[in-house]
Amino acid sequence: MSSADNWLRQAEEQSEQALAEAADLRTVVATTQGTARSADGLVAATVAPGGALVSLQLDDRVMGGTALALQTAIVDTVHRAGADAAAQLEQAIRPIVGDRYDEALKAAGSELPDIPELDAVAARRSAGSRRDEDDLSQENVFGRES
């Protein structure tokens, strides 16, 4: 067999391997989900690797708290579920792509979305400044005073 034939055969094998890896990556990205439960156990969330909320479960007992407490529990739980999804995705993908993990993650669009509204509210609260719409401490989940 000539060197050109060997080269062509190797190139075909590498292409087939790359296609198989791409199919594996698609499957991993499509099926990976992260889950988390709030510290009090009243909120549970499931999130896809890109940060999309897949499901949210609320225990009936959350109705006894304030809207602010519920919002905080939901946001925290969703963020932790997203971190869980990212960790699971990395664990599944890294053996397939090796040193190209960051490149593969970027290509898969699996970076967590930036939520500037949450950053702005957190910054106002830490600075001691609150807007009326930020202060929901006197409301329950239905917007009525507790």
C-alpha positions as CSV (number, residue, x, y, z in Angstrom):
1,M,0.0,0.0,0.0
2,S,1.4,3.4,-0.9
3,S,2.0,6.2,1.5
4,A,-0.9,8.2,-0.1
5,D,-3.2,5.3,0.5
6,N,-2.1,5.0,4.1
7,W,-2.6,8.7,4.6
8,L,-6.1,8.6,3.1
9,R,-7.1,5.6,5.3
10,Q,-5.9,7.3,8.4
11,A,-7.7,10.5,7.5
12,E,-10.9,8.5,7.0
13,E,-10.5,6.8,10.3
14,Q,-9.9,10.1,12.1
15,S,-13.0,11.5,10.4
16,E,-15.1,8.6,11.5
17,Q,-13.8,8.9,15.0
18,A,-14.6,12.6,15.1
19,L,-18.1,12.0,13.9
20,A,-18.6,9.4,16.6
21,E,-17.3,11.8,19.2
22,A,-19.6,14.5,17.9
23,A,-22.6,12.1,18.2
24,D,-21.5,11.2,21.8
25,L,-21.2,14.9,22.7
26,R,-24.7,15.7,21.3
27,T,-26.2,12.9,23.4
28,V,-24.4,14.0,26.5
29,V,-25.5,17.6,26.1
30,A,-29.1,16.6,25.3
31,T,-29.5,14.3,28.2
32,T,-27.5,16.0,31.0
33,Q,-29.5,17.7,33.7
34,G,-28.5,19.2,37.1
35,T,-30.7,19.0,40.1
36,A,-30.7,20.8,43.5
37,R,-33.0,21.2,46.5
38,S,-33.2,24.2,48.7
39,A,-31.8,23.9,52.3
40,D,-35.3,23.7,53.7
41,G,-36.4,21.1,51.1
42,L,-39.3,23.2,49.9
43,V,-37.9,24.0,46.4
44,A,-36.4,21.6,43.9
45,A,-35.1,22.5,40.5
46,T,-33.8,20.7,37.4
47,V,-31.7,22.6,34.9
48,A,-30.2,21.8,31.5
49,P,-26.5,22.5,31.0
50,G,-27.1,25.9,29.3
51,G,-29.1,27.1,32.3
52,A,-32.6,26.4,31.0
53,L,-35.0,25.5,33.7
54,V,-36.4,22.1,33.0
55,S,-38.6,21.7,36.1
56,L,-39.4,23.4,39.3
57,Q,-41.2,21.7,42.2
58,L,-42.6,23.7,45.1
59,D,-43.8,22.0,48.3
60,D,-47.2,23.3,49.5
61,R,-45.5,24.6,52.7
62,V,-43.8,27.4,50.7
63,M,-47.1,29.3,50.8
64,G,-46.5,30.1,54.5
65,G,-43.4,32.2,53.7
66,T,-42.9,35.6,52.1
67,A,-42.5,36.2,48.4
68,L,-38.9,37.3,49.0
69,A,-38.0,34.1,50.8
70,L,-39.5,32.0,48.0
71,Q,-37.8,34.1,45.3
72,T,-34.5,33.7,47.0
73,A,-34.9,30.0,47.5
74,I,-35.9,29.5,43.8
75,V,-33.0,31.6,42.4
76,D,-30.4,29.9,44.7
77,T,-31.8,26.4,43.9
78,V,-31.8,27.0,40.2
79,H,-28.2,28.4,40.3
80,R,-27.1,25.3,42.3
81,A,-28.9,23.0,39.8
82,G,-27.1,24.8,37.0
83,A,-23.7,24.3,38.7
84,D,-24.6,20.6,39.1
85,A,-25.5,20.3,35.4
86,A,-22.2,22.0,34.4
87,A,-20.2,19.7,36.7
88,Q,-21.9,16.6,35.2
89,L,-21.4,17.9,31.7
90,E,-17.7,18.5,32.3
91,Q,-17.3,15.0,33.9
92,A,-19.0,13.4,30.9
93,I,-17.3,15.5,28.1
94,R,-13.8,15.8,29.3
95,P,-12.9,12.2,28.7
96,I,-14.2,12.5,25.1
97,V,-12.5,15.9,24.2
98,G,-9.6,16.0,26.5
99,D,-7.6,19.3,26.2
100,R,-10.3,20.7,23.9
101,Y,-12.9,20.9,26.7
102,D,-13.3,24.7,26.8
103,E,-13.6,24.8,23.1
104,A,-16.2,22.0,23.1
105,L,-18.2,23.7,25.9
106,K,-18.2,27.0,24.0
107,A,-19.3,25.2,20.8
108,A,-22.1,23.5,22.6
109,G,-23.4,26.8,23.9
110,S,-23.3,25.5,27.5
111,E,-22.2,28.6,29.3
112,L,-24.6,29.8,32.0
113,P,-26.6,32.8,30.9
114,D,-25.8,36.2,32.5
115,I,-28.8,37.6,34.4
116,P,-28.0,41.3,34.9
117,E,-31.3,42.0,36.7
118,L,-30.2,39.8,39.6
119,D,-26.8,41.4,39.7
120,A,-28.4,44.8,39.9
121,V,-30.8,43.9,42.7
122,A,-28.0,42.2,44.7
123,A,-25.7,45.3,44.2
124,R,-28.5,47.7,45.4
125,R,-29.2,45.5,48.4
126,S,-25.5,45.2,49.4
127,A,-25.2,49.0,49.1
128,G,-28.1,49.4,51.5
129,S,-30.3,51.0,48.7
130,R,-33.6,49.3,47.8
131,R,-36.2,50.1,45.3
132,D,-39.8,49.5,46.2
133,E,-40.1,46.7,43.6
134,D,-37.0,45.0,45.2
135,D,-38.6,44.9,48.7
136,L,-41.1,42.1,48.6
137,S,-40.6,41.1,52.3
138,Q,-44.2,42.1,53.2
139,E,-45.8,40.1,50.5
140,N,-46.6,36.4,50.2
141,V,-46.3,34.6,46.8
142,F,-49.7,36.0,45.8
143,G,-48.7,39.6,46.3
144,R,-50.9,40.1,49.4
145,E,-49.5,41.3,52.7
146,S,-48.8,38.5,55.1
